[in-house]
Amino acid sequence: MLVSSHFDLFPEWIGKAVARLADGTLRTEETVVDGIERAADAFLGVLSGANTGKMLVRLDTAR
């Protein structure tokens, strides 16, 4: 499904999504890669479809 094919429904979706986000019934998924040194791998993963939802790179805060 291409989101851009349904921009006309966006205002309706926002109305529904706000309520669902507030009550916790709308959840998002994400793929997390640990370490800035793996950022390039994470980017390539996005291009190959290796992620679910957002691809995030978690920085090592222990340094």
C-alpha positions as a Python dict, from the first residue, in 0.01 Angstrom:
ca = {
    (1, 'M'): (0, 0, 0),
    (2, 'L'): (132, 342, -85),
    (3, 'V'): (43, 601, 174),
    (4, 'S'): (67, 874, -86),
    (5, 'S'): (-227, 715, -269),
    (6, 'H'): (-451, 791, 29),
    (7, 'F'): (-360, 1145, 138),
    (8, 'D'): (-726, 1238, 112),
    (9, 'L'): (-796, 1014, 414),
    (10, 'F'): (-522, 1169, 629),
    (11, 'P'): (-747, 1409, 826),
    (12, 'E'): (-979, 1120, 916),
    (13, 'W'): (-682, 906, 1022),
    (14, 'I'): (-542, 1182, 1246),
    (15, 'G'): (-873, 1201, 1431),
    (16, 'K'): (-870, 828, 1494),
    (17, 'A'): (-499, 799, 1567),
    (18, 'V'): (-495, 1070, 1834),
    (19, 'A'): (-754, 885, 2040),
    (20, 'R'): (-582, 549, 1995),
    (21, 'L'): (-242, 690, 2088),
    (22, 'A'): (-393, 843, 2400),
    (23, 'D'): (-558, 520, 2517),
    (24, 'G'): (-261, 300, 2421),
    (25, 'T'): (-434, 86, 2157),
    (26, 'L'): (-213, 222, 1877),
    (27, 'R'): (140, 94, 1901),
    (28, 'T'): (437, 128, 1673),
    (29, 'E'): (714, -118, 1597),
    (30, 'E'): (1079, -41, 1554),
    (31, 'T'): (1409, -212, 1487),
    (32, 'V'): (1696, -101, 1711),
    (33, 'V'): (2063, -140, 1625),
    (34, 'D'): (2310, -78, 1907),
    (35, 'G'): (2618, 136, 1852),
    (36, 'I'): (2703, 422, 1619),
    (37, 'E'): (2958, 196, 1452),
    (38, 'R'): (2665, -6, 1313),
    (39, 'A'): (2484, 298, 1167),
    (40, 'A'): (2590, 211, 813),
    (41, 'D'): (2459, -144, 859),
    (42, 'A'): (2131, 0, 989),
    (43, 'F'): (2101, 226, 684),
    (44, 'L'): (2168, -62, 447),
    (45, 'G'): (1911, -265, 642),
    (46, 'V'): (1648, 1, 572),
    (47, 'L'): (1728, -16, 202),
    (48, 'S'): (1698, -396, 198),
    (49, 'G'): (1382, -412, 412),
    (50, 'A'): (1550, -566, 716),
    (51, 'N'): (1363, -340, 958),
    (52, 'T'): (1018, -352, 1110),
    (53, 'G'): (880, -2, 1149),
    (54, 'K'): (1139, 261, 1223),
    (55, 'M'): (1509, 178, 1215),
    (56, 'L'): (1682, 334, 1515),
    (57, 'V'): (2048, 346, 1608),
    (58, 'R'): (2100, 351, 1984),
    (59, 'L'): (2413, 537, 2083),
    (60, 'D'): (2648, 388, 2341),
    (61, 'T'): (2605, 628, 2631),
    (62, 'A'): (2859, 447, 2852),
    (63, 'R'): (3155, 631, 2695),
}
